[in-house]
């Protein structure tokens, strides 16, 4: 239980950081400033491609699948599995409440 909560909290924090960075890029674009990313900022296009491939969407229909044996890829897969299980569990709880209410 504690490990799942810690993992979900970490994912939420990373999602928040990504959203802040997107907002900063939009803000700098709207102010007419140079919106190039610094070394510490993510390349949003590359991040979107990574997320698409990881979630099963294929942004490159003709590209050969990439095999990533890095520990980061394993962690990402584990996070996805945990989040899916958490989501499925929440849906199950909502369904049980609806059934009890009827």
Phi, psi and omega in degrees: 000313183293324180293321179295314179299317180297318180294315179297319178299317180296316179298316179299319180296317179295322176297320178296317178297318179297317179297320178298318181293321176299316181299318179298319179295318178296317180298315181292327175296317183290336179271358178080013179275167176289122185259025179292146182279144176279174180299331184274348182268153181283149167278105188298324179295317179294322179294320178296317178298316178299315180296319180298314180295318182295324182273003175099351175282143182247095181291342179240085187301330183262353183285147176288145180294140178269139177252121180244108181266013183287155177299330179297319179297320178296318179296318179299316179297319179295318178298317179299316181297316180296315180295321178295316179298319179297315179297314179299320179296317179295320178296321178297319179295318179297318179296318179298319179296319180295320180294318179295326182291335182275000000 
